[in-house]
Amino acid sequence: MNTFMYIDKRLIDLGREQKAKLVHASNDEEKALVNAFYTGVKNELESLRDELMSNVPPVDDELAENYIINHA
């Protein structure tokens, strides 16, 4: 599993965890705390993913046509 797949999987897991915690929250204050925590974590992971993506070179089919070297 690569880093991007891990981050995407973790974002899905966080959504599930958040829903489970919200079910058990006894009042609006607890729900607000749960939402604030998970929103912060999700934002951090998404920011990390975006930062990593900006440093990954494109795959061949995303390169400009004149950039691809034909070895045939």
N, CA, C and O atoms as a GROMACS GRO file, in nm:
protein
  288
    1MET      N    1   0.086  -0.117   0.000
    1MET     CA    2   0.000   0.000   0.000
    1MET      C    3   0.091   0.123   0.000
    1MET      O    4   0.182   0.134   0.081
    2ASN      N    5   0.064   0.215  -0.092
    2ASN     CA    6   0.146   0.336  -0.096
    2ASN      C    7   0.089   0.443  -0.002
    2ASN      O    8  -0.019   0.427   0.055
    3THR      N    9   0.162   0.549   0.012
    3THR     CA   10   0.125   0.656   0.105
    3THR      C   11  -0.010   0.716   0.072
    3THR      O   12  -0.090   0.743   0.163
    4PHE      N   13  -0.038   0.737  -0.055
    4PHE     CA   14  -0.164   0.799  -0.095
    4PHE      C   15  -0.283   0.707  -0.064
    4PHE      O   16  -0.388   0.753  -0.020
    5MET      N   17  -0.265   0.578  -0.090
    5MET     CA   18  -0.371   0.483  -0.059
    5MET      C   19  -0.395   0.478   0.092
    5MET      O   20  -0.509   0.471   0.138
    6TYR      N   21  -0.286   0.483   0.169
    6TYR     CA   22  -0.300   0.482   0.315
    6TYR      C   23  -0.377   0.604   0.363
    6TYR      O   24  -0.466   0.592   0.447
    7ILE      N   25  -0.343   0.721   0.310
    7ILE     CA   26  -0.411   0.844   0.352
    7ILE      C   27  -0.559   0.837   0.315
    7ILE      O   28  -0.644   0.873   0.396
    8ASP      N   29  -0.590   0.792   0.195
    8ASP     CA   30  -0.731   0.780   0.155
    8ASP      C   31  -0.805   0.680   0.244
    8ASP      O   32  -0.918   0.706   0.285
    9LYS      N   33  -0.742   0.567   0.274
    9LYS     CA   34  -0.804   0.468   0.363
    9LYS      C   35  -0.825   0.528   0.502
    9LYS      O   36  -0.930   0.508   0.563
   10ARG      N   37  -0.728   0.600   0.550
   10ARG     CA   38  -0.739   0.660   0.684
   10ARG      C   39  -0.850   0.765   0.688
   10ARG      O   40  -0.921   0.776   0.788
   11LEU      N   41  -0.866   0.842   0.579
   11LEU     CA   42  -0.974   0.939   0.573
   11LEU      C   43  -1.110   0.870   0.581
   11LEU      O   44  -1.201   0.919   0.648
   12ILE      N   45  -1.125   0.758   0.514
   12ILE     CA   46  -1.249   0.681   0.520
   12ILE      C   47  -1.272   0.628   0.662
   12ILE      O   48  -1.382   0.637   0.715
   13ASP      N   49  -1.166   0.575   0.721
   13ASP     CA   50  -1.175   0.524   0.858
   13ASP      C   51  -1.214   0.635   0.956
   13ASP      O   52  -1.294   0.613   1.047
   14LEU      N   53  -1.157   0.752   0.938
   14LEU     CA   54  -1.189   0.864   1.026
   14LEU      C   55  -1.336   0.902   1.017
   14LEU      O   56  -1.399   0.933   1.118
   15GLY      N   57  -1.391   0.898   0.896
   15GLY     CA   58  -1.533   0.926   0.879
   15GLY      C   59  -1.619   0.827   0.955
   15GLY      O   60  -1.718   0.865   1.017
   16ARG      N   61  -1.581   0.701   0.950
   16ARG     CA   62  -1.655   0.597   1.023
   16ARG      C   63  -1.642   0.617   1.173
   16ARG      O   64  -1.740   0.607   1.247
   17GLU      N   65  -1.520   0.646   1.218
   17GLU     CA   66  -1.498   0.669   1.361
   17GLU      C   67  -1.581   0.788   1.410
   17GLU      O   68  -1.641   0.783   1.517
   18GLN      N   69  -1.582   0.893   1.330
   18GLN     CA   70  -1.658   1.013   1.367
   18GLN      C   71  -1.806   0.980   1.383
   18GLN      O   72  -1.869   1.021   1.480
   19LYS      N   73  -1.862   0.907   1.288
   19LYS     CA   74  -2.004   0.870   1.296
   19LYS      C   75  -2.032   0.788   1.422
   19LYS      O   76  -2.133   0.809   1.489
   20ALA      N   77  -1.942   0.694   1.452
   20ALA     CA   78  -1.961   0.610   1.571
   20ALA      C   79  -1.956   0.694   1.698
   20ALA      O   80  -2.035   0.673   1.790
   21LYS      N   81  -1.863   0.786   1.705
   21LYS     CA   82  -1.850   0.871   1.825
   21LYS      C   83  -1.971   0.963   1.838
   21LYS      O   84  -2.017   0.989   1.950
   22LEU      N   85  -2.023   1.012   1.726
   22LEU     CA   86  -2.140   1.101   1.731
   22LEU      C   87  -2.262   1.028   1.784
   22LEU      O   88  -2.345   1.088   1.854
   23VAL      N   89  -2.275   0.900   1.753
   23VAL     CA   90  -2.388   0.821   1.803
   23VAL      C   91  -2.385   0.815   1.956
   23VAL      O   92  -2.489   0.816   2.020
   24HIS      N   93  -2.265   0.809   2.012
   24HIS     CA   94  -2.252   0.795   2.157
   24HIS      C   95  -2.240   0.928   2.231
   24HIS      O   96  -2.240   0.931   2.354
   25ALA      N   97  -2.230   1.038   2.157
   25ALA     CA   98  -2.221   1.170   2.222
   25ALA      C   99  -2.356   1.199   2.289
   25ALA      O  100  -2.462   1.180   2.229
   26SER      N  101  -2.348   1.245   2.413
   26SER     CA  102  -2.472   1.262   2.489
   26SER      C  103  -2.535   1.400   2.477
   26SER      O  104  -2.651   1.419   2.513
   27ASN      N  105  -2.459   1.496   2.426
   27ASN     CA  106  -2.518   1.631   2.412
   27ASN      C  107  -2.451   1.706   2.296
   27ASN      O  108  -2.355   1.657   2.236
   28ASP      N  109  -2.503   1.824   2.268
   28ASP     CA  110  -2.452   1.902   2.155
   28ASP      C  111  -2.307   1.945   2.174
   28ASP      O  112  -2.233   1.957   2.077
   29GLU      N  113  -2.267   1.967   2.298
   29GLU     CA  114  -2.129   2.008   2.325
   29GLU      C  115  -2.032   1.895   2.289
   29GLU      O  116  -1.928   1.920   2.227
   30GLU      N  117  -2.066   1.774   2.328
   30GLU     CA  118  -1.981   1.660   2.294
   30GLU      C  119  -1.977   1.639   2.143
   30GLU      O  120  -1.871   1.609   2.087
   31LYS      N  121  -2.091   1.654   2.076
   31LYS     CA  122  -2.096   1.639   1.931
   31LYS      C  123  -2.008   1.744   1.863
   31LYS      O  124  -1.940   1.715   1.765
   32ALA      N  125  -2.011   1.866   1.915
   32ALA     CA  126  -1.929   1.973   1.859
   32ALA      C  127  -1.780   1.942   1.876
   32ALA      O  128  -1.700   1.967   1.785
   33LEU      N  129  -1.742   1.887   1.991
   33LEU     CA  130  -1.602   1.849   2.015
   33LEU      C  131  -1.559   1.737   1.920
   33LEU      O  132  -1.450   1.742   1.863
   34VAL      N  133  -1.644   1.637   1.904
   34VAL     CA  134  -1.614   1.526   1.813
   34VAL      C  135  -1.596   1.580   1.671
   34VAL      O  136  -1.499   1.546   1.603
   35ASN      N  137  -1.690   1.662   1.627
   35ASN     CA  138  -1.682   1.717   1.492
   35ASN      C  139  -1.559   1.804   1.473
   35ASN      O  140  -1.494   1.796   1.369
   36ALA      N  141  -1.525   1.886   1.572
   36ALA     CA  142  -1.408   1.973   1.562
   36ALA      C  143  -1.280   1.889   1.552
   36ALA      O  144  -1.192   1.918   1.471
   37PHE      N  145  -1.270   1.785   1.635
   37PHE     CA  146  -1.151   1.700   1.634
   37PHE      C  147  -1.135   1.632   1.498
   37PHE      O  148  -1.028   1.641   1.436
   38TYR      N  149  -1.240   1.566   1.451
   38TYR     CA  150  -1.229   1.491   1.326
   38TYR      C  151  -1.214   1.583   1.206
   38TYR      O  152  -1.146   1.546   1.110
   39THR      N  153  -1.274   1.699   1.209
   39THR     CA  154  -1.255   1.795   1.100
   39THR      C  155  -1.110   1.839   1.093
   39THR      O  156  -1.053   1.849   0.984
   40GLY      N  157  -1.050   1.865   1.209
   40GLY     CA  158  -0.909   1.905   1.214
   40GLY      C  159  -0.817   1.796   1.161
   40GLY      O  160  -0.725   1.823   1.084
   41VAL      N  161  -0.842   1.673   1.204
   41VAL     CA  162  -0.758   1.561   1.159
   41VAL      C  163  -0.774   1.540   1.008
   41VAL      O  164  -0.675   1.520   0.938
   42LYS      N  165  -0.898   1.544   0.960
   42LYS     CA  166  -0.921   1.526   0.816
   42LYS      C  167  -0.853   1.635   0.736
   42LYS      O  168  -0.792   1.608   0.632
   43ASN      N  169  -0.862   1.758   0.782
   43ASN     CA  170  -0.798   1.869   0.712
   43ASN      C  171  -0.647   1.852   0.706
   43ASN      O  172  -0.584   1.879   0.604
   44GLU      N  173  -0.588   1.808   0.817
   44GLU     CA  174  -0.443   1.785   0.820
   44GLU      C  175  -0.402   1.675   0.722
   44GLU      O  176  -0.304   1.690   0.649
   45LEU      N  177  -0.476   1.565   0.721
   45LEU     CA  178  -0.444   1.456   0.628
   45LEU      C  179  -0.462   1.499   0.483
   45LEU      O  180  -0.379   1.466   0.398
   46GLU      N  181  -0.569   1.570   0.454
   46GLU     CA  182  -0.591   1.617   0.318
   46GLU      C  183  -0.483   1.714   0.275
   46GLU      O  184  -0.438   1.712   0.160
   47SER      N  185  -0.439   1.800   0.367
   47SER     CA  186  -0.332   1.894   0.338
   47SER      C  187  -0.201   1.820   0.310
   47SER      O  188  -0.128   1.853   0.217
   48LEU      N  189  -0.172   1.719   0.392
   48LEU     CA  190  -0.052   1.638   0.372
   48LEU      C  191  -0.057   1.567   0.237
   48LEU      O  192   0.042   1.566   0.164
   49ARG      N  193  -0.172   1.508   0.205
   49ARG     CA  194  -0.188   1.440   0.076
   49ARG      C  195  -0.165   1.537  -0.040
   49ARG      O  196  -0.095   1.504  -0.135
   50ASP      N  197  -0.224   1.657  -0.031
   50ASP     CA  198  -0.208   1.756  -0.137
   50ASP      C  199  -0.064   1.801  -0.151
   50ASP      O  200  -0.014   1.820  -0.262
   51GLU      N  201   0.004   1.817  -0.038
   51GLU     CA  202   0.145   1.858  -0.040
   51GLU      C  203   0.231   1.749  -0.104
   51GLU      O  204   0.319   1.777  -0.185
   52LEU      N  205   0.205   1.625  -0.066
   52LEU     CA  206   0.279   1.513  -0.126
   52LEU      C  207   0.252   1.503  -0.275
   52LEU      O  208   0.344   1.480  -0.354
   53MET      N  209   0.127   1.521  -0.315
   53MET     CA  210   0.091   1.512  -0.457
   53MET      C  211   0.162   1.619  -0.539
   53MET      O  212   0.198   1.595  -0.654
   54SER      N  213   0.184   1.734  -0.482
   54SER     CA  214   0.250   1.841  -0.557
   54SER      C  215   0.396   1.809  -0.582
   54SER      O  216   0.459   1.872  -0.668
   55ASN      N  217   0.452   1.712  -0.509
   55ASN     CA  218   0.592   1.675  -0.526
   55ASN      C  219   0.612   1.546  -0.604
   55ASN      O  220   0.725   1.500  -0.620
   56VAL      N  221   0.504   1.488  -0.653
   56VAL     CA  222   0.513   1.363  -0.728
   56VAL      C  223   0.515   1.395  -0.877
   56VAL      O  224   0.428   1.466  -0.927
   57PRO      N  225   0.614   1.343  -0.949
   57PRO     CA  226   0.619   1.369  -1.093
   57PRO      C  227   0.502   1.299  -1.163
   57PRO      O  228   0.455   1.196  -1.115
   58PRO      N  229   0.455   1.353  -1.274
   58PRO     CA  230   0.343   1.291  -1.345
   58PRO      C  231   0.385   1.158  -1.408
   58PRO      O  232   0.502   1.137  -1.438
   59VAL      N  233   0.287   1.071  -1.426
   59VAL     CA  234   0.315   0.945  -1.497
   59VAL      C  235   0.320   0.974  -1.646
   59VAL      O  236   0.277   1.081  -1.690
   60ASP      N  237   0.372   0.880  -1.724
   60ASP     CA  238   0.395   0.903  -1.867
   60ASP      C  239   0.275   0.956  -1.942
   60ASP      O  240   0.290   1.045  -2.026
   61ASP      N  241   0.155   0.906  -1.913
   61ASP     CA  242   0.040   0.949  -1.991
   61ASP      C  243  -0.006   1.090  -1.952
   61ASP      O  244  -0.096   1.145  -2.016
   62GLU      N  245   0.055   1.149  -1.849
   62GLU     CA  246   0.023   1.286  -1.811
   62GLU      C  247   0.130   1.385  -1.861
   62GLU      O  248   0.114   1.506  -1.846
   63LEU      N  249   0.238   1.332  -1.919
   63LEU     CA  250   0.345   1.418  -1.967
   63LEU      C  251   0.309   1.478  -2.103
   63LEU      O  252   0.232   1.420  -2.179
   64ALA      N  253   0.365   1.592  -2.130
   64ALA     CA  254   0.346   1.652  -2.262
   64ALA      C  255   0.403   1.557  -2.367
   64ALA      O  256   0.502   1.488  -2.342
   65GLU      N  257   0.342   1.554  -2.484
   65GLU     CA  258   0.380   1.459  -2.589
   65GLU      C  259   0.528   1.472  -2.627
   65GLU      O  260   0.594   1.371  -2.649
   66ASN      N  261   0.580   1.594  -2.635
   66ASN     CA  262   0.719   1.613  -2.674
   66ASN      C  263   0.817   1.578  -2.561
   66ASN      O  264   0.938   1.575  -2.584
   67TYR      N  265   0.767   1.551  -2.443
   67TYR     CA  266   0.852   1.516  -2.331
   67TYR      C  267   0.881   1.366  -2.328
   67TYR      O  268   0.982   1.323  -2.273
   68ILE      N  269   0.793   1.287  -2.387
   68ILE     CA  270   0.807   1.141  -2.385
   68ILE      C  271   0.912   1.099  -2.487
   68ILE      O  272   0.906   1.138  -2.604
   69ILE      N  273   1.005   1.018  -2.444
   69ILE     CA  274   1.113   0.970  -2.531
   69ILE      C  275   1.073   0.836  -2.587
   69ILE      O  276   1.037   0.745  -2.512
   70ASN      N  277   1.080   0.823  -2.717
   70ASN     CA  278   1.047   0.697  -2.782
   70ASN      C  279   1.174   0.614  -2.792
   70ASN      O  280   1.270   0.655  -2.856
   71HIS      N  281   1.174   0.497  -2.728
   71HIS     CA  282   1.292   0.411  -2.728
   71HIS      C  283   1.282   0.301  -2.834
   71HIS      O  284   1.366   0.212  -2.838
   72ALA      N  285   1.182   0.307  -2.920
   72ALA     CA  286   1.162   0.201  -3.021
   72ALA      C  287   1.262   0.212  -3.133
   72ALA      O  288   1.260   0.131  -3.226
   0.00000   0.00000   0.00000
